[in-house]
Amino acid sequence: WLRELCQELQRCLTLLLLYIEFHDKTIPITFFAMQFYIYPPVTLHLGQALRTRQLVIDFDGERPIPRLREPLDLFAIPSPSTPFQGVRWPIEYEVFKEAIHHIEWDPPDPEPFYQPTGHERAPMPVGEEKGNVVYCIDPGTKTSYFTYSRVGGSRGPIKSSTSSAMHQNKSTLAFESRFESGNLQKAVQVGVHDYELTLRTDMYTTKHTQWFYFRVRNMKAGVTYRFTIVNLMKASSLYCLGMRPLLYSERAAWEKGEGWRRTGSNIRYYRNQHHQAEQDNNTTTNTKSLHSLTWTGQFPYDSDTCYLAHCYPYTYSHLQHYLSRLTSNSATGAYCKLRVLCRSLAGNAVHVLTVTSPGGGWMDRSAKRAVVVTARVHPGETNSSWMMQGFLDFLLGESDDARLLRETFVFKVVPMLNPDGVVVGNYRCSLAGRDLNRNYNTLLRDSFPCVWHTRNMVKRLMAERDVVLYCDFHGHSRKNNVFMYGCTNSDDATQRLHERVFPLMMSKNANDKFSFRSCKFRVHQSKEGTGRIVMWRLGIRNSYTMESTFGGSTLGNRKGTHFTTRDLKSLGYYLCDTLLDYCDPDPTKTSHCLAELRVMLRQEVRERLGREVDSDGSLSVSVSDIESSTSGSNSTESDGLPVHLLNRTDEVPQAKKKHLRSGKERNRLRQERVRNVDPKVLHRNIKNIVRRTHTQYISAAHPPDTMKHTVVPYTKAGRDVQMI
């Protein structure tokens, strides 16, 4: 028995204290932990001894710590030779299979805003009646809601989108947008070189036209063309403040290595005479005025292939290639784990990265605080993806600050929350026809999987460790510079103004791009479903939305110039730098920022409300008294149930409501039925009933001889009862 006890004890100590096999090695096991020999050393195959291959022993600490083996790496990341592998589209969407690639390039000098002269034309739309349709595709919504998807979109050959008149006129531009993130629906030639453009609304909606991205061919160099987008829905735009569209020339990229650059003159944004009826669940809700954006421009080469866009494109395939490069780097793989958080409505993968240093013991790793960063919940805000790429580039780099961040924090990063919307070229919504950033509180996991799983991931993370920061990257279409939206806790006086410390530090680190005066911290009831407020309600005090303009900066030496992709990526660097400042063990920086914030708030109270602070120096005024709205988009435009659920509800036949009759009505109906019955039929039915009843009575009174009486004993409550 002692021999068997030693064997069992040795096996238990092996499980808890010793390391186990790596790559099926055979390791001798001894009782060195007990400092003496109870039983001679035994050579064991540990995979068989422990009956599992999922445990590994960590020896980085003072004593061995068992933990689960990491899951296998993903195999869903496409190789560079297959850029569209795995991208799923709605089944009714026609897609060109050719790969589109744009080089990353930044102009040598900052590109200035357009300076209006006051004489810019404002052409009113004339439409198909007075023009020639040169490009027209299906709106992409042959059904009123999303049904299912497949890789590559619709089956069969792609239909022609051009008219026969265009083939006869060789000077007409050739348009195309049936590729990833493209969204041009129609082009009408209204002059020799003038074109009216109609953008496709977000799929399964009649709203949200802001983002545009399309291809142009068959141009002539030196010719001035006019483009007018006629169905924009926002009343104001950065184009009113000098923003210019973007142009990409494939020939310039090939010959000169130049990428996206700002273009356009005679730029004007204005309201036109057209209106559009907005529908929700096939019901017209209201009519909205439409606006136009017009500009003129020239192309650098004859017969080139060019692209025009609202902002620097960043597609789902681009993200997959970027993640593929990260996972193929063995050095990065040591501290960066890539997993699939969930699948979108169309079945596209929503990736999540976990970034932290593997060193330290179990206690050290469990003591690390967490940081959650997300982006691209609105598919048309491509600048948020460029900020995310800059953030990851810095965090996964080899600098001392990057190593310190990885050693101090556990980062959970979701780089693209709405891949379906990015793929089809939506501006704001997912394929559910709703704004995901209004549905973080949803219980509909299958309809809003991306935000549901993100919130669930954060809740699990908060159960394990403290989350010091949540930041969601966005783009802003009405204001210049970069700024943050936060949440003010008016109930806790001890934490007053603390939510403003991080944005103030950010403004000091990026003083020519980040505007602290544009930051807002009000918690609006209409924004309760946003990621920022939901995470704050969960208990994350520093919960922010970082908004980057589509335009440029009005600050410092960058005043009056557009942002480039380098500028957008630098904002990710600045966020990392600010995180180190905010979490510095030395509280000096935080104390200085709080003192500065108190002074700023006193000045703001005097300027806006005309009142002084209390005599004791305290700030009794509510922040909401002096803060304006966040001036974001109307959150009610995309609220409600998913479109596919609403339509399926309409298709279900409604059950008839049972009508309860009164006693008088029942008597009246009974008398009417008696009067309407044929007397002969009634007499025959009565005779049949009497005959049937008489036969049953005779059979019961005089059973046939074949029927036998049986006695069945039955016991109940301790007494025998005989039943016949």
PyMOL commands that set and color helices and strands:
alter all, ss='L'
color gray80, all
select helices_A, chain A and resi 2-17+32-34+46-49+127-130+164-168+238-241+250-255+316-328+330-333+362-366+383-395+400-408+419-424+436-438+449-464+493-495+498-509+516-518+525-527+531-538+556-558+565-582+588-609+623-626+635-638+643-651+663-676+679-701
alter helices_A, ss='H'
color red, helices_A
select strands_A, chain A and resi 27-29+42-44+55-58+65-68+88-90+132-136+149-151+174-176+184-189+194-199+213-217+225-232+246-249+261-262+265-280+283-297+306-309+336-343+349-355+369-375+409-414+467-476+482-485+543-549+552-553+561-562+712-716+719-723
alter strands_A, ss='S'
color yellow, strands_A
deselect
rebuild
show_as cartoon
